[in-house]
Amino acid sequence: MDFKFEKLRIWQTSMSFGEEVFELSKAFPKEELYSLTSQIRRAVDSIALNIAEGATGNSQAEFRKFIGYSLRSPAEVVTCLHKAKLRGYIEEESFQISHKQAFDLMNSIAAFRNTLVSTAK
């Protein structure tokens, strides 16, 4: 038996992206543990968490609201990635890969949200 959200491609992708960012953040220095490391991990995890929470809601409107929350989180992750690159914690190649993944995921979430809006009319 699966939860509804486990079948969603955006949830599956956000789970994988979350693990990749978690691994990337392991290279951040210890003094960042309670700041940038924590922030990027919470931001990337909130993508999948909000999709799951919204999918278990009681209405389409509530689902759209939580999808909107998850849509904001990739932008927060990208900002953290910029900070990490500027501080020399990640290389340009890693930055570019993660940046593209965040961009693609954000577009997928936006497209999914648009299908929810159109079916609710």
FENMO-V305294 format. One record per helix or strand of 3 or more residues. SS is the DSSP state (H for helix, E for strand). FROM is the first residue (numbers start at 1). LEN is the number of residues. Records with the same first field share a line. If there is no record, write none. Layout:
SS = FROM-LEN / FROM-LEN
//
This chain:
H = 4-4 / 9-17 / 30-26 / 60-27 / 92-29
//
